[in-house]
Amino acid sequence: MGDEHAAQGQAGTTDSGPVSFVGAKDVLRLIESLLARPRDHETDLPMVCLVQRPVDARLLSLLARPLSTDGPRQVPHARVDATGARGVRELLRALAEQLSTERFGVRPPRFRHYLLVDWLMNQRLERSADAARAELVRRLRDHLGRWGEELLSEAGAQAPGIAQRLLLGVFRRLVPAAVFRARISGRIPGVGREFRWLMHQQYLAPRQSRSFIGFAQRLTTNARAGESAEQVEKLLVHAFLEDLRRAYRRRPWRMEGWRRTAYPVVFVDGAERDNPGYPLLARVNEVRNESGRFDPLLVVCTGTRVPPDGLPAEDDDTVAPSVDAEEAYLRWRNRLPHARAKQRRRTWYLPLAVPGGAARGRLADVDPFRVVVPDRPPWWAGRALPVALCLVLLAALTGWSAQWARGHWHCFGGFGHDRVAVRLVGDECVGFSDSTSYLFSPGGRSGCTASCPAGPPSR
């Protein structure tokens, strides 16, 4: 991470004055080091849980302040309040909306998998099973867009004959439906990857359904009552994390993943046992344990007790003081492989005890003008490089074509002439033509020019 000093900005103040806490500098340094994405590998990220009693509402503001800059590049971040949320789904929706805004200097994640699951959960089908299935297919086709239908409709309206109109009418009915079926089947590479992923992930046993439509019907509002609420929440979290995985995936043909030099961070205020904060943390912990896959999300939360058991900080020997944040992280990282193998309930939690009460006037311990800026991407991952390569290739191709034309075009024998033979000997064109459709030049009957040696005339 790079750091800059802004000439303007707020110095971590509110109407009641600045706020800090003992160990704030250590926690900020830990968060900054975790957000920096290495170029040659990925780093497993914990859920940093700051335990304070009572929790100062300005605690996360102090930690999130360095990430909000006026520059073109920012660390992707989002913040939600668990105390007023009605469920894990509402928290995830707010996080997806904030992370998908175009304000961080990189292309935002598209959240295809999460938004598809969330959309299906919003559908209420007030019909019998067969009618509900047909209605869900119609809604899903409208939601995805009826590919080719408008184009075929316009072509059919402009067709000159009745036969052409009838044929285009048949295509108008069959082609969009065939494309839709192929897309939701997930069997065609590169098409419908979110549908294929949903049918192969492990939550809610999708293989029990004969098709994606059958599985999707189980997620609708009416049918979801018969499913495990915990499994539904895991599916939502898993889809959310999958979208982040794909956005941060590095591929030689996909430079966007290489441009993401900072991991995204989400701040969760007031995570407690009596609000969706604890369930959200638990689902992230369970999905990471059960899927065994890396995801690039750093979670920072506050609360009055230590999750996931809700114990007081003084009664939990896993809690380290905030001044020892970096040492606590090293211990957590060393224990992580064993904890993942055991799939423990606390595998991904890193609790830190924050002294109660805000310490005013301690901003000398924290640089109020510090700004955390993502590192610049590698030079070969810049947006200008593909354009420059295309221009260089075009210029090289144009130069080669011109050079070839100067030396060979006057000896080009045309296409499809079996009785024409032409070749370049040195700088001279040698050959014969037995076709009136090809002459060496518009000149005499033999087609020879001054640069051509004497040869048999064309017959």
C-alpha positions in Angstrom: 0.0 0.0 0.0 1.1 3.5 -0.6 0.2 6.4 1.7 -0.4 10.0 0.9 -0.9 13.0 3.0 -3.9 15.1 1.9 -3.9 18.8 2.2 -7.6 18.8 3.1 -10.0 16.5 4.8 -11.4 15.7 8.2 -9.1 14.8 11.0 -11.3 12.0 12.3 -13.7 14.4 14.1 -17.3 14.4 14.8 -19.5 17.1 16.4 -18.3 16.0 19.8 -14.6 16.0 18.9 -11.9 13.6 17.7 -11.9 10.0 18.8 -9.2 7.4 19.1 -8.3 4.4 21.4 -5.3 2.7 22.8 -3.9 0.5 20.1 -5.6 2.3 17.3 -2.3 2.7 15.4 -1.6 -1.0 15.7 -5.1 -2.0 14.4 -4.8 0.5 11.5 -1.4 -0.9 10.6 -2.7 -4.5 10.7 -5.7 -3.6 8.5 -3.5 -1.8 6.0 -1.1 -4.7 5.7 -4.0 -7.1 5.2 -5.5 -5.0 2.4 -2.3 -5.0 0.4 -2.7 -7.8 -2.2 0.6 -9.6 -3.0 1.4 -10.0 -6.7 2.6 -13.6 -6.5 0.1 -15.3 -4.2 -3.1 -14.7 -2.2 -3.4 -14.1 1.6 -6.0 -15.7 3.7 -8.0 -12.9 5.4 -9.5 -13.1 8.9 -12.6 -11.5 10.4 -11.2 -8.9 12.7 -13.6 -8.5 15.6 -13.1 -5.4 17.8 -14.7 -6.0 21.2 -15.5 -2.9 23.3 -18.0 -2.3 26.1 -19.8 -0.1 25.4 -19.0 0.2 21.7 -18.2 3.7 20.6 -20.2 4.5 17.4 -17.2 6.3 16.0 -14.8 3.4 16.3 -15.2 2.1 12.7 -15.3 5.7 11.4 -11.7 6.1 12.6 -10.7 2.8 10.9 -12.6 3.5 7.6 -11.5 7.2 7.3 -8.1 6.5 5.6 -9.8 4.5 2.9 -12.0 7.4 1.7 -9.9 9.5 -0.6 -10.6 12.0 -3.3 -8.1 10.3 -5.7 -8.9 8.1 -8.7 -7.9 4.9 -6.8 -9.5 3.7 -3.5 -9.6 0.5 -1.5 -13.0 -1.0 -2.2 -14.9 -0.8 1.0 -18.5 -0.9 2.4 -20.1 -0.3 5.8 -23.3 -1.6 7.3 -25.0 -1.4 10.6 -26.2 -4.7 12.0 -28.3 -3.2 14.8 -31.0 -2.0 12.4 -30.9 -4.9 9.9 -33.7 -7.5 9.6 -31.5 -10.4 8.4 -28.3 -11.6 6.7 -29.9 -11.1 3.4 -30.4 -7.4 4.0 -26.8 -6.9 5.1 -25.5 -8.7 2.0 -27.7 -6.6 -0.3 -26.4 -3.4 1.2 -22.8 -4.6 0.9 -23.3 -5.7 -2.7 -24.8 -2.3 -3.6 -21.9 -0.4 -2.1 -19.2 -2.6 -3.5 -20.7 -2.5 -7.0 -20.5 1.3 -7.3 -17.9 2.7 -9.7 -16.0 4.9 -7.3 -12.9 2.8 -6.5 -10.9 3.2 -9.7 -11.4 -0.4 -10.9 -14.3 -2.2 -12.5 -16.8 -3.2 -9.8 -17.8 -6.8 -9.3 -21.0 -7.7 -11.2 -22.4 -10.0 -8.5 -24.1 -12.2 -11.1 -24.4 -15.2 -8.8 -25.6 -13.3 -5.7 -28.1 -11.2 -7.6 -29.6 -14.2 -9.4 -30.2 -16.0 -6.0 -31.6 -12.8 -4.5 -33.9 -12.2 -7.5 -35.2 -15.8 -7.2 -35.9 -15.3 -3.5 -38.0 -12.2 -4.4 -40.4 -14.2 -6.6 -43.8 -15.1 -5.2 -45.8 -17.6 -7.3 -49.5 -17.9 -6.3 -50.3 -20.9 -8.5 -50.2 -24.7 -8.6 -46.9 -26.4 -9.1 -47.1 -26.7 -12.9 -48.5 -23.3 -13.4 -45.9 -21.8 -11.0 -43.1 -23.5 -13.0 -44.4 -22.0 -16.3 -44.7 -18.6 -14.6 -41.2 -18.7 -13.2 -39.8 -19.6 -16.7 -41.6 -16.6 -18.2 -40.4 -14.2 -15.5 -36.8 -15.5 -15.7 -36.8 -15.1 -19.5 -38.0 -11.5 -19.1 -35.4 -10.9 -16.4 -32.6 -12.2 -18.5 -33.8 -10.7 -21.8 -35.3 -12.5 -24.7 -32.3 -12.8 -26.9 -33.0 -12.2 -30.6 -36.8 -11.8 -30.3 -36.9 -8.1 -31.1 -34.5 -8.5 -34.0 -36.5 -11.4 -35.5 -39.8 -9.5 -35.0 -38.4 -6.5 -37.0 -37.1 -8.8 -39.7 -40.4 -10.6 -39.9 -42.3 -7.3 -40.3 -40.1 -6.2 -43.2 -40.1 -9.6 -44.9 -41.3 -9.3 -48.6 -43.2 -12.6 -48.9 -45.6 -14.6 -46.8 -43.3 -17.6 -46.8 -40.5 -15.5 -45.4 -42.7 -14.1 -42.7 -43.9 -17.5 -41.6 -40.4 -18.8 -41.5 -39.2 -15.8 -39.4 -42.2 -16.2 -37.2 -41.2 -19.8 -36.4 -37.6 -18.7 -35.7 -39.0 -16.0 -33.5 -40.6 -18.6 -31.3 -38.0 -21.3 -31.4 -34.6 -19.4 -31.4 -35.0 -17.3 -28.2 -36.5 -20.3 -26.3 -33.6 -22.5 -27.5 -31.1 -19.9 -26.4 -32.8 -19.6 -23.0 -32.8 -23.3 -22.4 -29.2 -23.6 -23.4 -28.2 -20.8 -21.1 -29.9 -22.1 -18.0 -28.7 -25.6 -18.7 -25.1 -24.5 -18.1 -23.9 -27.2 -20.6 -22.4 -24.8 -23.1 -18.9 -23.5 -22.1 -18.9 -19.8 -21.6 -22.7 -19.4 -21.5 -24.7 -19.5 -18.3 -21.9 -19.9 -15.9 -24.0 -18.7 -12.9 -26.6 -21.4 -13.6 -23.9 -24.1 -13.9 -22.3 -22.9 -10.6 -25.6 -23.0 -8.7 -26.3 -26.6 -9.8 -22.8 -27.7 -8.7 -22.4 -25.9 -5.4 -23.1 -27.8 -2.2 -25.9 -25.9 -0.4 -29.6 -26.9 -0.5 -28.7 -30.1 -2.4 -29.3 -28.8 -6.0 -28.8 -32.2 -7.5 -32.1 -33.3 -5.9 -33.8 -31.1 -8.5 -34.0 -32.5 -12.1 -33.2 -29.1 -13.7 -32.3 -25.5 -12.8 -35.9 -24.4 -12.9 -36.8 -27.0 -10.3 -34.0 -25.8 -8.0 -34.9 -22.2 -8.7 -38.6 -22.9 -7.8 -37.4 -24.1 -4.3 -35.9 -20.6 -3.7 -39.1 -18.6 -4.4 -40.9 -17.0 -1.5 -43.7 -19.6 -1.3 -41.5 -22.8 -1.5 -38.7 -21.5 0.6 -40.5 -22.2 3.8 -39.8 -25.9 3.4 -36.0 -25.3 3.1 -33.4 -24.9 5.8 -33.0 -21.2 6.6 -29.4 -21.7 7.5 -28.7 -23.4 4.2 -30.4 -20.5 2.3 -28.1 -18.0 4.2 -25.1 -20.1 3.3 -26.1 -20.1 -0.3 -26.4 -16.3 -0.3 -23.0 -15.8 1.4 -21.4 -18.4 -0.9 -22.8 -16.7 -4.0 -21.6 -13.3 -2.7 -18.1 -14.6 -2.1 -18.0 -16.4 -5.4 -18.6 -13.1 -7.2 -15.7 -11.6 -5.4 -13.5 -14.6 -6.2 -14.3 -14.3 -9.9 -13.7 -10.5 -9.9 -10.3 -11.0 -8.3 -9.2 -14.0 -10.3 -6.0 -13.5 -12.2 -5.8 -14.9 -15.7 -3.3 -14.2 -18.5 -6.1 -13.1 -20.8 -8.0 -11.1 -18.2 -6.1 -8.0 -17.0 -8.8 -6.7 -14.7 -7.8 -9.2 -12.0 -4.2 -8.0 -12.0 -5.4 -4.4 -11.6 -7.0 -5.2 -8.3 -4.1 -4.6 -6.0 -6.1 -4.2 -2.8 -8.6 -6.6 -1.1 -12.1 -5.3 -0.4 -13.1 -4.7 3.2 -16.5 -4.5 4.8 -17.2 -2.9 8.1 -20.0 -4.2 10.2 -21.1 -2.0 13.1 -22.7 -3.5 16.3 -22.5 -7.2 15.5 -24.4 -9.0 18.4 -26.2 -12.2 19.1 -29.6 -10.5 18.9 -29.1 -9.0 15.4 -28.0 -10.4 12.0 -24.3 -9.5 12.7 -23.4 -12.8 14.4 -25.2 -15.0 11.8 -23.4 -13.1 9.0 -20.0 -13.8 10.6 -21.0 -17.4 11.3 -22.0 -18.0 7.7 -18.8 -16.6 6.3 -16.8 -18.8 8.7 -18.9 -21.9 7.7 -18.7 -21.3 4.0 -14.9 -20.8 4.1 -14.5 -24.0 6.1 -16.9 -26.1 4.0 -15.9 -24.9 0.6 -12.2 -24.8 1.3 -11.8 -22.0 -1.2 -10.1 -18.7 -1.0 -12.1 -15.5 -1.1 -10.6 -11.9 -1.1 -12.9 -10.4 1.6 -11.6 -8.7 4.8 -14.3 -8.3 7.5 -13.9 -5.8 10.3 -16.7 -5.7 12.9 -17.4 -4.2 16.3 -19.4 -5.6 19.2 -19.7 -5.8 23.0 -18.9 -9.5 23.2 -16.6 -12.0 21.5 -18.2 -13.9 18.6 -19.3 -16.5 17.9 -20.1 -17.5 21.5 -20.9 -14.1 22.8 -18.6 -14.3 25.8 -17.2 -11.2 27.6 -13.7 -10.3 26.5 -12.3 -10.9 30.0 -13.7 -14.5 30.0 -12.3 -15.5 26.6 -8.6 -16.4 26.4 -8.5 -16.0 22.6 -8.9 -12.3 22.8 -5.7 -10.2 22.5 -5.4 -6.5 23.4 -5.6 -4.1 20.4 -2.0 -3.0 21.1 -0.9 -6.6 20.2 -2.9 -6.7 16.9 -0.1 -7.7 14.7 1.2 -10.4 17.1 -2.3 -11.8 17.4 -2.6 -12.0 13.7 0.6 -14.0 13.4 -0.6 -16.4 16.0 -4.0 -16.7 14.1 -2.2 -17.4 10.8 0.0 -20.1 12.4 -3.1 -21.9 13.8 -5.2 -21.5 10.6 -4.2 -24.7 8.8 -5.1 -26.9 11.8 -8.3 -24.9 12.5 -9.4 -25.3 8.9 -8.8 -29.0 9.0 -10.9 -29.3 12.1 -13.5 -26.9 10.7 -13.8 -25.1 14.0 -16.4 -22.5 14.8 -13.7 -19.9 15.5 -11.4 -20.6 12.5 -11.7 -17.2 10.8 -12.3 -15.0 13.9 -9.5 -12.7 15.1 -10.9 -10.9 18.2 -9.2 -7.9 19.6 -10.1 -6.1 22.9 -10.4 -2.4 22.6 -10.3 -0.4 25.9 -13.7 1.0 26.9 -14.4 4.6 26.3 -12.9 6.8 23.6 -9.6 8.4 24.4 -9.9 12.0 23.3 -6.8 13.9 22.3 -4.9 10.8 21.4 -4.8 11.6 17.7 -1.0 12.1 18.0 -0.9 8.3 18.0 -2.7 8.2 14.6 -1.9 10.3 11.7 -5.2 12.1 11.0 -4.2 12.9 7.4 -3.1 9.3 6.5 -4.6 8.0 3.4 -4.4 4.3 2.3 -4.1 4.1 -1.5 -3.9 0.8 -3.4 -0.6 0.0 -5.1 -0.4 0.7 -8.8 -1.0 -2.4 -11.0 1.9 -3.8 -13.0 2.8 -1.8 -16.0 1.7 -4.6 -18.3 -1.7 -4.7 -16.8 -2.5 -1.1 -17.6 -5.5 -0.2 -19.7 -3.4 1.5 -22.4 -1.3 -1.5 -23.1 -3.9 -3.5 -25.1 -4.6 -0.4 -27.2 -0.8 0.1 -27.8 -0.3 -3.6 -28.8 -3.2 -3.4 -31.2 -1.8 -0.3 -32.8 1.7 -1.8 -33.0 0.3 -5.0 -34.6 -1.8 -3.0 -37.0 1.2 -0.9 -38.1 3.4 -3.9 -38.5 0.7 -5.7 -40.6 0.2 -2.6 -42.7 3.9 -2.2 -43.4 4.3 -5.9 -44.2 1.4 -5.8 -46.6 2.7 -2.7 -48.4 6.1 -4.3 -48.7 4.6 -7.6 -50.0 2.4 -5.7 -52.5 5.4 -3.8 -53.9 7.4 -6.9 -54.6 4.7 -9.5 -55.4 1.4 -7.9 -56.5 2.5 -7.5 -60.1 3.2 -11.2 -60.2 -0.1 -12.3 -58.6 -1.7 -14.9 -60.7 -5.2 -14.4 -59.5 -7.6 -16.9 -58.0 -9.0 -20.0 -59.7 -6.9 -20.0 -62.9 -5.5 -23.4 -63.5 -3.7 -22.3 -66.8 -1.8 -19.4 -65.2 1.6 -19.8 -63.7 3.6 -16.8 -62.3 6.6 -16.6 -60.0 9.1 -14.0 -59.0 12.7 -14.6 -60.1 15.0 -12.0 -58.6 13.1 -8.7 -59.3 11.5 -10.0 -62.5 8.1 -11.6 -63.1 8.3 -14.9 -65.1 5.3 -16.9 -66.2 2.6 -17.5 -68.7 -1.2 -17.0 -69.0 -3.7 -19.2 -71.0 -6.7 -17.2 -69.8 -8.0 -13.9 -71.1 -9.2 -13.1 -67.6 -5.6 -12.6 -66.4 -2.9 -10.5 -68.1 0.5 -9.5 -66.7 -0.4 -5.9 -67.5 -3.0 -4.0 -69.5 -0.3 -3.6 -72.2 0.3 -5.7 -75.3 -1.2 -9.0 -76.3 1.4 -11.1 -74.5 1.0 -9.1 -71.3 4.7 -8.5 -71.0 6.1 -5.2 -69.8 9.7 -3.8 -69.7 10.3 -5.5 -66.4 9.2 -8.9 -67.8 11.5 -11.1 -69.9 10.4 -12.3 -73.2 8.1 -15.3 -72.9 5.5 -17.3 -74.7 2.5 -15.1 -75.5 -0.8 -16.0 -73.9 -3.1 -17.9 -76.2 
